[in-house]
Amino acid sequence: MSAPGFEGSYLGATDKISPLAIMECKICWTPYDPAEGDDTRQVLPGTAFADLPGDWSCPGCSAPKAQFLVREDPGAASAPVMAEMERRTRALTADFTEVFNGKMRDVPMVNHALQVQAVGFQPHEGGFLGVLVAPWFMNLVFLPPEGYPLLAATAKEVIRFPSGDYEFLHNSRELTGPYLACSLFSPMGDFTSQLQAVDVARAVMAELFEPDNRAETDRAADIRALREAELAPPAAAGEAAPADAPAEAPSRRRLITGGLDG
């Protein structure tokens, strides 16, 4: 627990308030709103109360930070959820980093321009949904809530999103615990950088919830790995694409529909 930093709320522990907490001076009732910052001390908007300089004082009466109370905390309700999401995605990343270091580092299919990274995770159906990028795959991953009906490893489950129905495989790892994964890309040789892979992962998360991406009939596993030809830049008519041409990230619509949208 951090040292006390203000009076009257949570015993002054700044780790009990969210970055959105609006504080109020108990001497003159002047508020400090992180969304506005403090022009008198050139504190930029977006600066949390806990991140104010140690010598910061009330703009109204010069009372020290310790004289402030919590007036309201819009982020308090979501703080435990976000902390749990951070814990679970950190465990997921650690698990697959260990797999890379222990088993995959010298495998030819590995793209050494990439690293393990959890991208775009957000609360979903009581658990957490996002994309895991690794040097040898990119998967849509669902970290289920406690009590979720779990199946045997590699058992299939179709999960419905606004854009369609997608096939996930159940699995479990030591740190992560149970999780469900839907293959997007494997191997990852078409990606030239981590930035490109992350951009595509974020596109997946955005398009997954777009009803306009739904086909006339639902297709399981629509966002499975695209073939190399579907990722490569189109060649001009009558002209073959050079063998060493860099891969082009697919359009969001082609990605989310597995390149089958026409």
Sequence and secondary structure as in RCSB ss.txt:
>XXXX:A:sequence
MSAPGFEGSYLGATDKISPLAIMECKICWTPYDPAEGDDTRQVLPGTAFADLPGDWSCPGCSAPKAQFLVREDPG
AASAPVMAEMERRTRALTADFTEVFNGKMRDVPMVNHALQVQAVGFQPHEGGFLGVLVAPWFMNLVFLPPEGYPL
LAATAKEVIRFPSGDYEFLHNSRELTGPYLACSLFSPMGDFTSQLQAVDVARAVMAELFEPDNRAETDRAADIRA
LREAELAPPAAAGEAAPADAPAEAPSRRRLITGGLDG
>XXXX:A:secstr
   B SSSSGGGBGGGS TT EEEETTT  EE TTT BGGGTB TT  GGGS TT B TTT  BGGGEEEEE TT
TTTHHHHHHHHHHHHHHHHHHHHHIIIIITT TT  TT   EEEEEEEETTEEEEEEEETTEEEEEEE  TT   
  TT EEEEEETTEEEEEEEEEETTTEEEEEEEEESS TT   HHHHHHHHHHHHHHTT GGG  SS  TTTTS 
  HHHHS    TT    TT       HHHHHTTT   
